[in-house]
Each structure stands twice: as C-alpha cells, then as structure tokens.
Amino acid sequence: MMECLVKSLNVGMPGLLQVNGKEVRSAFVKTPSEQPVFLHSLNFEGDGQGNLEVHGGVDKAACAYPYEHYPHWEKELGAVMPAASFGENLTLTGMTEDSVCIGDIWRMGEAVLQVSEPRQPCAKLGARHNRPDLVKKVADTGFTGYYFRVLQEGYVQKGDYAVLEQRPYPGVTVQFVNGAIYKKPERADLERILQCDALASGLRQSFEKKMRNLFPASL
C-alpha cells in the first residue's frame, strides 16, 4: 500500500483566466512550494479564491487531489501535467476517492484537517487545459478530488506524511458521495450521507433538496 503523504503543496492568488471566451478572476493556477506553508482556518498562507460565492470558506479551506490520477489524465490528454494541474493545494499519494471518507480526520505536519466534501469540477478546469470536455470526463471517472476543513492550524510542507487519526463514517467515501451527486441515488444512499455530521453545509442543503424532490415523503 502506498504511503499517504503530501506529494506537492501548491498555492496561488487570484488572477485572470480565459473561460468560455471571457476573462474571469480565478486562483486555479497555483505554484508548488518547497517551503513549509501555514494553513489557516480559511486557506493556506499566500493562497486565495477568485469567487468566494462558490469557493473558499471553512468547508473548503484546502483542496486536495490524488497523485495517482495524474498518469490517467496525461494519457487522456496526451500531455505531461505539472503539479497543481487540477488547481489543488495538496497533491496527495495513497488517498484516492475510494479510500477517503467524509469526516476523516488527518494530521499533516502541524495541521489537522477533516474531509468535508468532494470537489465538483467547474469550467475553469477545462479552461486551464483548453479542454472544455475535461469537466465531464472528471465527473464521469469520479477522479474529482475533495476538500478539507481545518481543525487545527499549522505548518504543512511537501513530504509530510498524512496520518489518519479518526474515521467516524467509514462507509461514506468520497466516491460514494460522488455517486449520489452525479447519478440518481437511492433513498437509502441519501439518508446515509445526510447522517454524516461532517458533511459540508452547502452540499448538505443540496442533498436535502434532492431528497425532497426525489422522495417527498422522506423529510
């Protein structure tokens, strides 16, 4: 089994990115750091978000992407993909969507983080690689990455081990939640997800709405 560690730590401030022929403010493009970076409750030092209505906040303090997916996308796109190609702060090994659960508490360096929700790809991902179809491909594969909230602030750096400290919801993997986002879920699946107290509040509201629409007698 591959060790869980921080393969790359990436930060960047908002700039302009061409999306569907328009310039939009985005911090999707990030640069790897070889030095320790302090992780605050809302973001890494030197990192930011372009649109705070859909990015950032306590439930999206840090974005993570599994390094194991990089070879798949390099083959798919026919190009070498540099670090932070998915706009992630943390490129992690040994922590794919099928092995990480919502509510997991991980220690990385001095910081303690909790998995809050899957990352849902947007048009900026396609714009970054000049492949508008990449958003759908990421959703179809389930290779989405995920977000952390910060339980304890502190320095994190490339090469830090990621140590699992608690797993309160072992059946609610990121992959499982992705299935409920992108496909029509069973009622039992939604109930299982909504029982997870660690689920990000925005996604909880989305699932509650989906429950009401699909199974009106359930709430």
Disulfide bonds with the S-S distance in Angstrom:
none
